[in-house]
Amino acid sequence: MLQESLLSLKDDMVAFIAGHGLRRVPAYVGDEVATVLWDDEANPDSWKDFVETAKAAGAPFLTMSEVVLKKEDLEFLIEELRETAFPDEDSAAVEEAQSLAPYVGRVGYIQLGFANQGIVVLHENTTEWYERYRQLLDSLEDYGDIILEDEDADDES
């Protein structure tokens, strides 16, 4: 999606879900739960099909979660990227993270979900800037994994 914020989409979702007589549970479904991801990126209104499918499946409720970019989260990301890029504290990754500042306070990710036969079916909407934010965060996790692997190798010597 080329949107800068998903707030109006969230408002539409809330109204549409209520209009179908479903309840919303404020919950995020994480990786530890068996899930299937709804895959219809070509259709920008696929979330409506998702809600209608949940109702047809007899789901009594949908989970709904959103992520708003917080100033302190962005500051943490920038600081961590600076530490990993030392001595080049103005690396491309740091500059890219700093370029996300205009999106502070905006909704960048929405997850809808419903349980069906032991799995949770998920629908996700993201903005491009949020996907880049997640990639930068993931790069920090990958960097931490490399350091831990190097320390484990040193311990075995």
SVG drawing of the C-alpha trace seen along z (x, -y; Angstrom):
<svg xmlns="http://www.w3.org/2000/svg" viewBox="-25 -14 66 42">
<polyline fill="none" stroke="black" stroke-width="0.4" points="0.0,0.0 1.2,-3.5 -0.5,-5.0 1.4,-6.9 -1.1,-5.8 -3.7,-3.1 -5.9,-5.0 -8.8,-5.6 -8.5,-1.9 -8.7,-0.9 -11.9,-3.1 -13.4,-1.4 -12.6,2.0 -14.1,1.3 -17.4,0.2 -17.4,3.1 -16.8,5.7 -19.5,4.2 -21.8,4.1 -21.4,7.8 -22.3,8.4 -18.9,9.5 -17.0,8.5 -13.4,7.3 -10.9,8.5 -7.8,6.3 -5.2,9.0 -2.1,9.6 -1.6,13.2 2.1,14.0 4.4,16.6 3.9,19.1 0.3,19.8 -0.5,22.0 -1.6,19.5 -2.5,19.2 -1.9,15.9 -4.6,14.5 -2.9,13.9 -4.7,11.5 -2.4,8.5 -3.8,7.7 -7.2,6.7 -6.9,3.6 -10.3,4.5 -9.4,8.1 -9.9,7.4 -13.7,7.1 -13.6,10.6 -11.6,11.7 -14.3,10.4 -17.1,12.0 -15.2,15.3 -14.8,15.1 -18.6,14.6 -19.3,17.5 -17.0,19.7 -19.0,18.9 -16.3,16.9 -17.8,15.1 -15.1,12.5 -12.0,11.2 -8.8,10.3 -7.5,6.8 -4.1,5.3 -2.4,2.2 1.1,0.8 1.6,-3.0 5.2,-4.1 6.3,-5.6 9.0,-8.2 10.8,-6.2 10.8,-3.1 12.3,-5.0 14.9,-6.6 15.8,-3.2 16.2,-1.8 18.4,-4.8 20.6,-4.4 21.0,-0.6 21.8,-1.1 24.5,-3.7 26.0,-1.3 26.2,1.5 27.6,-0.8 30.3,-2.3 32.6,-4.1 30.4,-5.1 27.5,-6.5 26.0,-8.1 25.6,-4.9 22.9,-4.4 20.8,-2.4 20.9,-5.1 19.9,-7.7 17.1,-5.5 15.9,-5.1 16.0,-8.8 13.9,-9.3 11.1,-7.5 10.6,-10.4 7.6,-11.9 5.7,-8.7 5.8,-8.9 2.3,-8.7 1.0,-7.0 -0.6,-3.5 1.7,-1.4 0.4,2.1 -3.0,3.7 -3.6,7.4 -7.0,9.1 -7.5,12.7 -10.0,15.4 -9.8,18.9 -11.0,21.8 -10.5,25.5 -7.4,25.1 -5.6,22.5 -5.8,18.7 -6.4,17.1 -4.7,13.8 -5.0,10.7 -2.3,8.1 -2.1,4.6 1.1,2.6 2.6,-0.6 5.9,-0.6 7.5,-2.7 6.5,-0.2 7.9,2.7 11.2,0.9 11.1,0.1 10.6,3.9 13.5,4.7 15.8,2.4 14.7,3.9 15.2,7.4 18.7,6.4 19.5,5.6 18.3,9.0 20.4,10.7 23.4,8.7 22.9,9.8 22.7,13.4 26.0,13.1 27.7,11.7 26.3,14.5 27.4,17.1 30.9,15.6 31.1,15.6 29.9,19.2 32.7,20.2 35.3,18.3 34.1,20.2 34.6,23.5 38.3,22.7"/>
</svg>
